[in-house]
Amino acid sequence: LNPELANAHFGLYQLYSAMGETDNLTLADKHKKLHEKYKTDDNAHDVAIVKARAANKAADHAAENIAVYQLKQPVDFGSVRDFISQNNISEQ
């Protein structure tokens, strides 16, 4: 058991609480305290996302559920055969 695994401590807390004996209730209390100590900050994830989106507008746009991009008229590069011959690429 990883001593810093909060979910494991929560599971053990539930298990020992359900068993209900005095010794088990002491263990349940111990694991409840360890769970509270090691659980992740619920707001940290949201705060990090807000900061990252504010710092990078392109990433913010890309992270939207529906991101609409303006497309420019494609540049005419000519045929593939012309590109190959102009760039000394051998056809295989």
Secondary structure in CASP SS format (residue, H / E / C, confidence):
PFRMAT SS
TARGET T0000
AUTHOR 0000-0000-0000
METHOD secondary structure of the structure
MODEL  1
L C 1.00
N C 1.00
P C 1.00
E C 1.00
L C 1.00
A H 1.00
N H 1.00
A H 1.00
H H 1.00
F H 1.00
G H 1.00
L H 1.00
Y H 1.00
Q H 1.00
L H 1.00
Y H 1.00
S H 1.00
A H 1.00
M H 1.00
G C 1.00
E C 1.00
T H 1.00
D H 1.00
N H 1.00
L H 1.00
T H 1.00
L H 1.00
A H 1.00
D H 1.00
K H 1.00
H H 1.00
K H 1.00
K H 1.00
L H 1.00
H H 1.00
E H 1.00
K H 1.00
Y H 1.00
K C 1.00
T C 1.00
D C 1.00
D C 1.00
N C 1.00
A H 1.00
H H 1.00
D H 1.00
V H 1.00
A H 1.00
I H 1.00
V H 1.00
K H 1.00
A H 1.00
R H 1.00
A H 1.00
A H 1.00
N C 1.00
K H 1.00
A H 1.00
A H 1.00
D H 1.00
H H 1.00
A H 1.00
A C 1.00
E C 1.00
N C 1.00
I C 1.00
A C 1.00
V C 1.00
Y C 1.00
Q C 1.00
L C 1.00
K C 1.00
Q C 1.00
P C 1.00
V C 1.00
D C 1.00
F C 1.00
G C 1.00
S C 1.00
V H 1.00
R H 1.00
D H 1.00
F H 1.00
I H 1.00
S H 1.00
Q H 1.00
N C 1.00
N C 1.00
I C 1.00
S C 1.00
E C 1.00
Q C 1.00
END
